[in-house]
Amino acid sequence: MSEPITDTATTEQPQEGAGQEPKVFDAEYVEKLRKESAKYRTEAKANAEAATQVGELTQKLEKAESAAAEVPSKVAEALRTHLVELHGIESDDADLFLTANDPELLLKQVTRLVGRGSTKKSGNNVPREGSTTPAPKPDENKQFVGALFGRNPNS
């Protein structure tokens, strides 16, 4: 990279028609410029390598972010399967009611679905429908009044 200096001074060629005299630079100044140029080339190479590393790290970050974004849905699906099995929810009901991809929302849906089953009415309930009432026990006062007025005491 470094070229050997053959002259003690370098001259710059004038442009045509400028009518200027060529400038003369001493060897120390030229060597200083060459070292500075070499330093900048080294920095440029280091910057190019750093840019490559930044690009690679950016790709890794994007992959990690996409994988992290999938975690809640995977957890929700595993939780859904577990809760359906645990609470004995039918698969049709699970497909219809348990639609969340967020674990917290899925827990709320399961709680609500299971809670509805316990508060569900089983229909109209008439506890004594179809039963007959037993005949009342004979009362002494009724028998006396019935005998007094000539009625049948058993009716």
C-alpha positions as CSV (number, residue, x, y, z in Angstrom):
1,M,0.0,0.0,0.0
2,S,2.7,2.4,0.9
3,E,4.6,3.4,-2.1
4,P,8.3,4.2,-1.8
5,I,9.2,7.8,-2.2
6,T,11.8,8.3,-4.9
7,D,11.9,12.1,-4.8
8,T,12.3,14.3,-1.9
9,A,9.6,16.5,-3.4
10,T,6.5,15.9,-5.5
11,T,5.1,18.3,-8.0
12,E,1.5,18.8,-9.0
13,Q,0.9,19.2,-12.7
14,P,-0.9,22.5,-13.7
15,Q,-4.0,22.5,-15.6
16,E,-3.8,23.6,-19.2
17,G,-4.3,27.2,-19.7
18,A,-4.1,28.0,-16.0
19,G,-0.7,29.6,-16.3
20,Q,0.2,28.7,-12.7
21,E,3.4,27.3,-11.5
22,P,3.5,23.8,-10.1
23,K,3.2,23.4,-6.3
24,V,6.0,21.6,-4.6
25,F,5.3,19.4,-1.5
26,D,8.0,18.2,0.8
27,A,8.4,14.5,1.6
28,E,7.2,14.8,5.2
29,Y,3.9,16.3,4.2
30,V,3.4,13.6,1.5
31,E,4.2,10.9,4.1
32,K,1.7,12.4,6.6
33,L,-1.0,12.4,3.9
34,R,-0.3,8.8,3.0
35,K,-0.5,7.7,6.7
36,E,-3.7,9.6,7.1
37,S,-5.1,8.0,3.9
38,A,-4.1,4.6,5.2
39,K,-5.8,5.3,8.5
40,Y,-9.0,6.2,6.7
41,R,-8.8,3.0,4.5
42,T,-8.4,0.9,7.7
43,E,-11.4,2.7,9.3
44,A,-13.5,2.2,6.1
45,K,-12.7,-1.6,6.2
46,A,-13.7,-1.7,9.9
47,N,-16.9,0.2,9.2
48,A,-17.8,-2.2,6.4
49,E,-17.3,-5.2,8.7
50,A,-19.4,-3.5,11.3
51,A,-22.1,-2.8,8.8
52,T,-22.1,-6.5,7.9
53,Q,-22.4,-7.5,11.5
54,V,-25.2,-5.0,12.1
55,G,-27.1,-6.5,9.1
56,E,-26.7,-10.0,10.5
57,L,-27.8,-8.9,13.9
58,T,-30.8,-7.2,12.5
59,Q,-31.8,-10.4,10.7
60,K,-31.4,-12.3,13.9
61,L,-33.4,-9.8,15.8
62,E,-36.3,-10.0,13.3
63,K,-36.3,-13.8,13.5
64,A,-36.4,-13.6,17.4
65,E,-39.2,-11.0,17.3
66,S,-41.3,-13.2,15.0
67,A,-40.6,-16.3,17.2
68,A,-41.6,-14.2,20.3
69,A,-44.8,-13.1,18.6
70,E,-45.8,-16.7,18.0
71,V,-45.4,-17.7,21.7
72,P,-48.7,-16.4,23.0
73,S,-50.7,-18.2,20.3
74,K,-48.8,-21.5,20.9
75,V,-49.4,-21.2,24.7
76,A,-53.0,-20.4,24.1
77,E,-53.5,-23.5,21.9
78,A,-51.8,-25.7,24.5
79,L,-53.9,-24.1,27.2
80,R,-57.1,-24.6,25.2
81,T,-56.4,-28.3,24.7
82,H,-55.7,-28.7,28.4
83,L,-58.8,-26.8,29.6
84,V,-61.1,-28.6,27.2
85,E,-59.8,-31.9,28.6
86,L,-59.9,-30.7,32.2
87,H,-63.4,-29.3,32.2
88,G,-64.8,-31.9,29.8
89,I,-66.0,-29.4,27.2
90,E,-67.3,-30.9,24.0
91,S,-65.2,-30.3,20.9
92,D,-68.0,-28.6,19.1
93,D,-68.5,-26.1,22.0
94,A,-64.7,-25.6,22.2
95,D,-64.5,-24.8,18.5
96,L,-67.4,-22.4,18.7
97,F,-66.7,-20.6,22.0
98,L,-63.0,-20.9,22.7
99,T,-61.6,-18.7,19.8
100,A,-59.0,-16.5,21.6
101,N,-55.3,-16.5,20.7
102,D,-54.4,-14.8,23.9
103,P,-54.1,-17.0,27.0
104,E,-55.7,-14.5,29.3
105,L,-58.7,-14.0,27.1
106,L,-59.0,-17.8,26.6
107,L,-59.1,-18.3,30.4
108,K,-62.0,-15.8,30.6
109,Q,-63.8,-17.6,27.8
110,V,-63.5,-21.0,29.5
111,T,-64.6,-19.5,32.9
112,R,-67.6,-18.0,31.2
113,L,-68.5,-21.2,29.3
114,V,-68.1,-23.4,32.4
115,G,-70.0,-20.9,34.5
116,R,-73.0,-20.9,32.1
117,G,-73.4,-24.6,32.4
118,S,-73.9,-24.4,36.2
119,T,-76.4,-21.5,36.0
120,K,-78.3,-23.0,33.1
121,K,-81.9,-23.7,34.0
122,S,-83.0,-27.3,33.5
123,G,-86.6,-26.2,32.6
124,N,-89.8,-25.6,34.4
125,N,-89.8,-27.5,37.7
126,V,-93.1,-28.2,39.4
127,P,-92.1,-30.3,42.5
128,R,-95.6,-31.8,43.3
129,E,-96.9,-32.2,39.8
130,G,-98.7,-35.5,39.3
131,S,-98.9,-36.4,42.9
132,T,-102.2,-36.7,44.9
133,T,-102.7,-35.2,48.3
134,P,-103.7,-37.6,51.0
135,A,-107.1,-37.4,52.6
136,P,-107.1,-35.2,55.7
137,K,-107.2,-36.8,59.1
138,P,-110.6,-36.9,60.8
139,D,-111.2,-33.9,63.0
140,E,-113.4,-34.3,66.2
141,N,-115.1,-31.0,65.7
142,K,-116.1,-31.8,62.1
143,Q,-117.5,-35.1,63.2
144,F,-119.6,-33.5,66.0
145,V,-121.0,-30.8,63.7
146,G,-121.7,-33.3,61.0
147,A,-123.5,-35.6,63.4
148,L,-125.5,-32.6,64.8
149,F,-126.8,-31.6,61.4
150,G,-127.2,-35.1,60.1
151,R,-124.4,-35.2,57.6
152,N,-122.1,-38.1,56.9
153,P,-119.1,-37.6,59.2
154,N,-116.6,-39.1,56.8
155,S,-117.3,-36.7,53.9
